[in-house]
Amino acid sequence: MGWITALGIFGILWWMVFFVALPFGATRPEASQPGTVESAPDRPRIWLKAGITTAITVVLMALLQVAVSRGWLDFWSIVGARP
């Protein structure tokens, strides 16, 4: 797997993990302030979730790289098509 392909897969995987991590720890405020949506989270902690997402994605990419380099997983099986 080339570095451009790995970077693309990392980006797609990062966003997938990020969207899964967004709802964790999100709580509604007890009293909504004027001008805010009632369902907006009180403390979204986006930077913490982005850091955790990056760590999880690095681990997943390392496992993917090991699987591809040892021949357990073919790149074309990931993409779903052959040239």
N, C-alpha and C positions, 0 to 999 in steps of 0.2 A: 504494500500500500504506500503510495507516494505521500509526500508531506502536504500537498494541496488537497488531496482526497481526504487525508486524515484531518486536516483543518476544517474542511466542509462537514465531515461527519461529526467532529467535535462541536461545531456550531449548532447543528441540528439537534444533537443529543443534549447540549447545554440548555437550549430553549425548551425542549421537552421536559427535562428534569425541573427547570425553573417554574414552568406552569403547574407542575405537580406540587411543588413546594410552596407556592403562593398561599393557599388557604390555611396552611399549618400555623397555628398561633395567632390567627386573626380574630380579634374580638371586637364587638360593636361597642361604641361608647354608651355609657348609661344615659346621658342626655345629649342629644344631637344639637350642635350649634347652628345658628341661622346661616344659611348659605352652603351647608354641606349636605350631602346625601345621607339619608338615615342608615343605609347599609355600609357606609364607608368604614373601614377598620380604624380602630383607635390608634394603634401603633403598628404600622405594617412591617417595619424592620426589613426593608428591601435589601439593604447592604448586607445584612447578616444572611438572608436567604440567598443572595447572589454568591456570597463566599462559600456557603455550604453546597450550593449547586455546583460551583466550580470544583470543589473537592470531590464530590460524588462523580462528576463527569470525568475528571482525571483518572479516577479508579476504574470507571467503566471503559475508558479508552485504553488504559493499560491492559485490561483483561481482553479487550477486542484485539489489540495489537499482538498479544501473546497467542491468541487463538488463530489469527491469520498467519503469523510467522511460523507456527508449528504445523500448519496445514489442517488444523481442525475445522477451520471455517474458510471458505473460499470467498474472495471479494465479490464475485459475481452473484453468489447466493445472497449477499447483503443487498446488492443493488436490485436484484430480481430480473436481470436481463443479461444477455451476452451480446458482444459486439458483432 
